[in-house]
Amino acid sequence: MLIGLTYNLKSYYLAKGFSAELVAEFDSEETINAIENALKNGGHEVVRIGPLEELVQRLQMAEKWDLVFNIAEGMYGIGREAQIPALLDAYQIPFTFSSTEISALALDKGLTNVIMKARGIKVADFKVVSTIKDANKVKIPFPLFVKPIAEGTSKGINKFSKIESKEALISQCEYIFKTFHQPAMVEEYLPGREFTVGIIGNGASAKAIGVMEITSVGDADAEAYTYDNKQLYENRIVYSIVDEPKVEKLALKAWNIMNASDAGRVDIRCNSKGEPCFMELNTMAGLNPTYSDICILCKLKGFPYDKLINTIVDSAISRLR
């Protein structure tokens, strides 16, 4: 099978002057090489395409692929992860991971929470804040937690994200507005254990690879899985596979409610009563073989990297048929 590979290369944007945090979701050459090698080991021919702009040019030249393995996060707008899927839809070229509409929806944490709550999934009490006036109207009791409404890789989450006062709330919302040019998600702070669940497959055939607990140690920011904790994970975080049937069940239910596809992650954190609460569904989880959460989880479970990548392709082929 001829597989095109779409991605945003981190080094390209760093060279253009973007900060390390702003391009944190983008991929390294190591990741692209690893995916390409895994696909070739699976018997596929691979063509590197790159970002949206390159895809547009190639489509205009009538280039075609049997399948596109898409890990491009996109650069601008809350719907950025849906831009390449939408373009491929228009050209009737199949691709891995979730559909165009789900890719756009899942990145919006506010809308996703609305859907989860409506379907009986427990979420933290929350409010979407677009202006300082909105922030002043928040009635959720302190402590609160503030993060960008549409980012991944813990971007915008730092040691100031846990909020204890109205002044701190205003300050952190202003930081989100200025840095990420998007609304802030203001939530009830969840003080309990944190988990991520790796999932592969579609619909009734979807299954959890495993449940991984994320524990802060040493000099880590103890209140959350912050951007700094992720970047310095070797000294700040302990990852462990745990047997948590309720967490796994919640994750699979959330996955199917969103009709997510092929592979991804569901992040869950417990409230003050120890009850697991949905936090986020990542329809296009990072695939760096060394430091991406789903790859760490797979390694701990003895699930080889090449098998993960080719299982994603097999899932996409099965779904498309």
C-alpha positions as CSV (number, residue, x, y, z in Angstrom):
1,M,0.0,0.0,0.0
2,L,1.2,3.5,-0.8
3,I,0.9,5.7,2.3
4,G,1.4,9.4,2.4
5,L,2.7,10.9,5.6
6,T,1.5,14.4,6.7
7,Y,3.0,16.2,9.7
8,N,4.2,19.5,11.1
9,L,8.0,19.4,11.7
10,K,9.0,21.2,14.9
11,S,12.4,22.3,13.7
12,Y,10.8,24.2,10.8
13,Y,8.7,26.4,13.0
14,L,11.5,26.9,15.6
15,A,13.6,28.3,12.8
16,K,10.9,30.7,11.9
17,G,11.0,32.1,15.5
18,F,8.1,30.3,17.2
19,S,8.7,29.4,20.9
20,A,9.3,25.9,22.1
21,E,5.9,25.8,23.9
22,L,4.0,27.0,20.9
23,V,5.4,24.2,18.7
24,A,5.3,21.6,21.5
25,E,2.6,19.5,19.7
26,F,4.6,19.3,16.4
27,D,6.9,16.4,15.6
28,S,10.6,15.8,15.6
29,E,12.6,14.2,12.8
30,E,12.9,11.2,15.2
31,T,9.1,10.7,15.2
32,I,8.8,11.0,11.4
33,N,11.7,8.5,10.9
34,A,10.2,6.1,13.4
35,I,6.7,6.1,11.8
36,E,8.1,5.8,8.3
37,N,10.3,2.9,9.3
38,A,7.5,1.1,11.1
39,L,5.2,1.5,8.1
40,K,8.0,0.1,5.8
41,N,8.5,-2.8,8.2
42,G,4.8,-3.4,7.8
43,G,5.2,-3.8,4.1
44,H,4.1,-0.4,3.0
45,E,5.6,2.2,0.6
46,V,5.9,5.6,2.3
47,V,5.9,9.1,0.7
48,R,6.6,12.0,3.0
49,I,4.3,14.9,2.3
50,G,4.6,17.3,5.3
51,P,2.3,20.1,6.3
52,L,-1.0,21.4,4.8
53,E,0.8,23.8,2.3
54,E,2.7,20.9,0.8
55,L,-0.3,18.7,0.7
56,V,-2.2,21.4,-1.2
57,Q,0.5,21.6,-3.8
58,R,0.7,17.9,-4.3
59,L,-3.0,17.5,-4.7
60,Q,-3.0,20.3,-7.3
61,M,-0.5,18.1,-9.2
62,A,-2.9,15.2,-9.0
63,E,-0.7,13.1,-6.7
64,K,-2.6,10.3,-5.0
65,W,-2.0,7.8,-2.2
66,D,-3.9,4.7,-1.0
67,L,-4.0,6.1,2.5
68,V,-2.6,9.1,4.3
69,F,-1.2,8.6,7.8
70,N,-1.9,12.0,9.2
71,I,-0.2,13.4,12.3
72,A,-0.3,17.1,11.4
73,E,-1.7,19.1,14.3
74,G,-2.2,22.3,12.2
75,M,-1.1,25.8,13.0
76,Y,-4.0,28.2,13.3
77,G,-7.6,28.0,14.7
78,I,-9.5,25.7,17.0
79,G,-10.4,23.5,14.0
80,R,-6.7,23.2,12.9
81,E,-6.5,19.4,13.5
82,A,-9.4,19.0,11.0
83,Q,-7.9,21.0,8.2
84,I,-5.9,18.2,6.5
85,P,-8.8,15.6,7.1
86,A,-11.2,18.1,5.5
87,L,-9.0,18.5,2.4
88,L,-8.5,14.8,2.1
89,D,-12.2,14.3,2.3
90,A,-12.7,16.7,-0.5
91,Y,-10.3,14.7,-2.7
92,Q,-11.7,11.4,-1.5
93,I,-8.4,10.2,-0.1
94,P,-8.7,8.0,3.1
95,F,-6.7,8.9,6.2
96,T,-5.9,7.5,9.6
97,F,-7.5,8.6,12.9
98,S,-10.8,10.4,13.5
99,S,-13.1,12.0,10.9
100,T,-13.0,15.7,10.0
101,E,-15.9,16.7,12.3
102,I,-14.6,14.7,15.3
103,S,-11.1,16.1,14.9
104,A,-12.5,19.6,15.1
105,L,-14.9,18.9,17.9
106,A,-12.5,17.0,20.2
107,L,-9.9,19.7,20.3
108,D,-12.6,22.1,21.8
109,K,-12.6,21.0,25.5
110,G,-15.7,23.1,26.3
111,L,-17.9,21.5,23.6
112,T,-16.5,18.0,24.3
113,N,-17.4,18.5,28.0
114,V,-20.9,19.5,27.1
115,I,-21.3,16.3,25.1
116,M,-19.8,14.1,27.8
117,K,-22.0,15.6,30.5
118,A,-25.1,15.2,28.4
119,R,-24.3,11.5,27.9
120,G,-23.8,10.9,31.7
121,I,-20.0,11.1,31.8
122,K,-18.7,12.8,35.0
123,V,-16.8,16.0,34.3
124,A,-15.5,18.8,36.5
125,D,-17.8,21.8,36.8
126,F,-16.5,24.2,34.2
127,K,-17.0,27.5,32.4
128,V,-15.6,28.7,29.1
129,V,-14.1,32.2,29.6
130,S,-13.6,34.4,26.5
131,T,-13.2,37.8,28.2
132,I,-12.2,39.2,31.6
133,K,-15.8,40.1,32.0
134,D,-16.6,36.4,31.7
135,A,-13.9,35.6,34.3
136,N,-15.5,37.9,36.8
137,K,-18.8,36.0,36.4
138,V,-17.3,32.6,37.3
139,K,-19.2,31.1,40.3
140,I,-17.4,27.8,40.7
141,P,-15.8,27.5,44.2
142,F,-12.1,27.8,44.6
143,P,-9.7,26.1,44.0
144,L,-10.0,26.3,40.2
145,F,-7.9,25.2,37.3
146,V,-7.3,27.2,34.1
147,K,-6.1,26.0,30.8
148,P,-6.4,26.9,27.1
149,I,-9.6,25.6,25.5
150,A,-8.0,24.0,22.5
151,E,-4.4,22.9,23.1
152,G,-2.5,19.6,23.8
153,T,0.8,18.5,25.2
154,S,-0.1,20.5,28.4
155,K,0.5,23.8,26.5
156,G,-0.6,26.7,28.7
157,I,-0.6,24.5,31.9
158,N,1.9,25.6,34.5
159,K,2.5,26.1,38.2
160,F,0.0,29.0,38.1
161,S,-2.8,27.0,36.6
162,K,-4.3,26.0,40.0
163,I,-6.2,29.1,41.1
164,E,-7.0,30.2,44.7
165,S,-8.2,33.8,44.2
166,K,-10.1,36.0,41.8
167,E,-6.9,38.0,41.1
168,A,-5.0,34.8,40.1
169,L,-8.0,33.8,37.9
170,I,-7.9,37.1,36.0
171,S,-4.1,36.9,35.6
172,Q,-4.1,33.3,34.3
173,C,-7.0,34.0,31.9
174,E,-5.1,37.1,30.5
175,Y,-2.0,34.8,30.0
176,I,-4.1,32.3,28.0
177,F,-5.8,35.1,25.9
178,K,-2.4,36.8,25.1
179,T,-0.3,33.7,24.5
180,F,-2.7,31.3,22.7
181,H,-5.3,33.7,21.3
182,Q,-8.2,31.6,22.4
183,P,-10.7,31.2,25.3
184,A,-9.7,29.7,28.6
185,M,-11.3,26.7,30.2
186,V,-12.0,27.4,33.9
187,E,-12.7,24.2,35.9
188,E,-13.3,22.9,39.4
189,Y,-9.8,21.7,40.5
190,L,-9.6,17.9,40.6
191,P,-7.2,16.9,43.4
192,G,-7.1,13.2,42.8
193,R,-5.0,10.6,40.9
194,E,-4.4,11.2,37.2
195,F,-4.6,8.5,34.4
196,T,-4.3,8.3,30.7
197,V,-5.9,5.4,28.7
198,G,-4.5,4.3,25.4
199,I,-7.2,3.1,23.0
200,I,-7.1,1.4,19.6
201,G,-9.9,0.5,17.3
202,N,-13.4,1.7,16.4
203,G,-16.9,1.3,17.8
204,A,-17.6,-2.0,19.5
205,S,-14.2,-3.3,18.5
206,A,-12.3,-0.5,20.3
207,K,-10.2,-1.7,23.2
208,A,-7.9,-0.2,25.8
209,I,-4.2,-0.9,25.5
210,G,-3.9,-0.2,29.2
211,V,-4.4,2.4,31.9
212,M,-1.4,4.4,32.9
213,E,-1.2,6.4,36.1
214,I,0.8,9.7,36.0
215,T,2.5,10.5,39.3
216,S,4.5,13.7,40.1
217,V,7.7,13.2,42.1
218,G,10.8,15.2,43.2
219,D,10.8,18.9,42.0
220,A,7.7,18.4,39.8
221,D,4.8,20.8,39.7
222,A,2.7,18.7,42.1
223,E,-0.8,20.1,41.3
224,A,-1.0,19.0,37.6
225,Y,0.7,17.3,34.6
226,T,2.1,20.7,33.5
227,Y,4.0,21.5,30.4
228,D,7.3,21.6,32.3
229,N,6.6,18.3,33.9
230,K,6.0,16.7,30.5
231,Q,9.2,18.3,29.1
232,L,11.3,17.1,32.1
233,Y,9.4,13.8,32.6
234,E,12.5,11.7,33.3
235,N,13.1,13.5,36.6
236,R,9.6,14.6,37.5
237,I,7.1,11.9,36.5
238,V,6.6,8.2,37.3
239,Y,4.5,6.3,34.8
240,S,2.9,3.0,35.9
241,I,0.4,0.6,34.5
242,V,-2.5,0.1,36.9
243,D,-5.6,-2.1,37.1
244,E,-8.4,0.5,37.3
245,P,-11.6,-1.1,35.6
246,K,-13.7,2.0,36.3
247,V,-11.2,4.3,34.6
248,E,-10.9,2.0,31.6
249,K,-14.7,1.7,31.3
250,L,-15.1,5.5,31.4
251,A,-12.4,6.0,28.8
252,L,-14.0,3.5,26.4
253,K,-17.4,5.0,26.9
254,A,-16.1,8.5,26.1
255,W,-14.2,7.1,23.0
256,N,-17.4,5.6,21.6
257,I,-19.6,8.6,22.5
258,M,-17.3,10.8,20.4
259,N,-17.1,8.1,17.6
260,A,-13.3,8.4,17.7
261,S,-11.3,6.2,15.3
262,D,-8.2,4.1,15.1
263,A,-6.1,5.2,18.1
264,G,-5.8,7.9,20.7
265,R,-5.9,8.7,24.4
266,V,-8.5,9.6,27.0
267,D,-7.2,11.6,30.0
268,I,-9.0,11.1,33.4
269,R,-8.4,12.6,36.8
270,C,-10.2,11.9,40.1
271,N,-12.2,14.4,42.1
272,S,-12.1,14.9,45.9
273,K,-14.3,11.8,46.4
274,G,-12.0,9.6,44.3
275,E,-14.4,9.4,41.4
276,P,-12.8,9.4,38.0
277,C,-13.8,12.4,35.8
278,F,-13.3,12.8,32.1
279,M,-10.7,15.5,31.2
280,E,-9.8,15.2,27.5
281,L,-10.0,13.0,24.5
282,N,-7.0,13.1,22.2
283,T,-7.9,11.9,18.8
284,M,-4.4,12.2,17.4
285,A,-2.0,11.3,20.3
286,G,1.7,12.0,19.9
287,L,3.7,9.1,18.5
288,N,7.3,9.9,19.5
289,P,8.7,6.4,20.4
290,T,10.6,7.8,23.4
291,Y,8.5,10.4,25.2
292,S,4.9,10.4,23.9
293,D,2.4,9.2,26.6
294,I,0.8,6.5,24.4
295,C,4.2,5.1,23.4
296,I,5.4,5.1,27.0
297,L,2.2,3.2,27.9
298,C,2.7,0.7,25.1
299,K,6.3,0.1,26.1
300,L,5.2,-0.6,29.7
301,K,2.6,-3.0,28.4
302,G,5.1,-4.8,26.0
303,F,3.3,-3.5,22.9
304,P,6.0,-2.9,20.3
305,Y,6.1,0.5,18.5
306,D,6.0,-1.0,15.0
307,K,2.9,-3.0,16.0
308,L,1.2,0.2,17.3
309,I,1.7,2.0,14.0
310,N,0.6,-0.8,11.8
311,T,-2.4,-1.6,14.1
312,I,-3.5,2.0,13.4
313,V,-3.2,1.4,9.7
314,D,-5.1,-1.9,9.9
315,S,-7.8,-0.2,12.0
316,A,-8.2,2.5,9.3
317,I,-8.4,0.0,6.5
318,S,-10.9,-2.1,8.4
319,R,-13.0,1.0,9.1
320,L,-12.9,2.2,5.5
321,R,-14.0,-1.2,4.2
